[in-house]
Amino acid sequence: MIITKTTDGTSLTLALEGRLDTMTAPQLESDLRSSIDGIDKLFLDFTSLEYVSSAGLRVLLSAQKIMNKQGSMVIRNVNENVMDIFDITGFVDILTIE
């Protein structure tokens, strides 16, 4: 998975490309932990994300809990396959998806 970071003041955008699964979830978790301090708006761009596994969902839930305390988190450009995963797991009710 490739993660592209863009910071604009206290906003951070992470564009994910590839698969967010057991192998790549630790990479996203590490990037989030090292980048999220002082951020009040976190945007995750899923334009090029093909798949999310349960390990990826865990990282997203953890990020959402942190951002609930310090600001907001929005997931953008979710494809149909990933949206189906969010629907089936009930994450559409937990995450802010645009």
WOHU-V432374 format. One record per residue. N is the residue number from 1. D_CENTER is the distance of its C-alpha to the mean C-alpha in Angstrom with 2 decimals. Layout:
# WOHU-V432374
N;D_CENTER
N;D_CENTER
This chain:
# WOHU-V432374
1;12.74
2;12.84
3;10.48
4;12.04
5;11.88
6;13.72
7;15.03
8;17.26
9;18.98
10;16.73
11;13.82
12;11.15
13;9.39
14;7.46
15;8.62
16;8.06
17;11.40
18;12.87
19;11.93
20;9.31
21;12.22
22;14.56
23;15.51
24;12.29
25;10.11
26;12.41
27;11.84
28;8.13
29;9.39
30;12.30
31;10.84
32;8.91
33;12.25
34;14.34
35;12.80
36;11.94
37;15.65
38;17.17
39;14.11
40;14.47
41;12.06
42;8.44
43;7.39
44;4.68
45;7.53
46;7.85
47;11.62
48;12.41
49;10.19
50;12.98
51;12.05
52;9.96
53;12.31
54;12.91
55;11.94
56;8.38
57;8.53
58;10.08
59;7.56
60;5.06
61;8.53
62;9.60
63;7.24
64;8.31
65;11.78
66;11.99
67;11.05
68;13.52
69;16.10
70;15.67
71;14.37
72;11.74
73;8.10
74;7.98
75;6.27
76;9.10
77;11.32
78;10.52
79;13.50
80;15.96
81;15.36
82;11.70
83;12.85
84;15.71
85;13.70
86;12.00
87;15.63
88;17.34
89;15.37
90;15.54
91;11.85
92;12.90
93;14.91
94;12.38
95;9.39
96;10.35
97;10.16
98;12.37
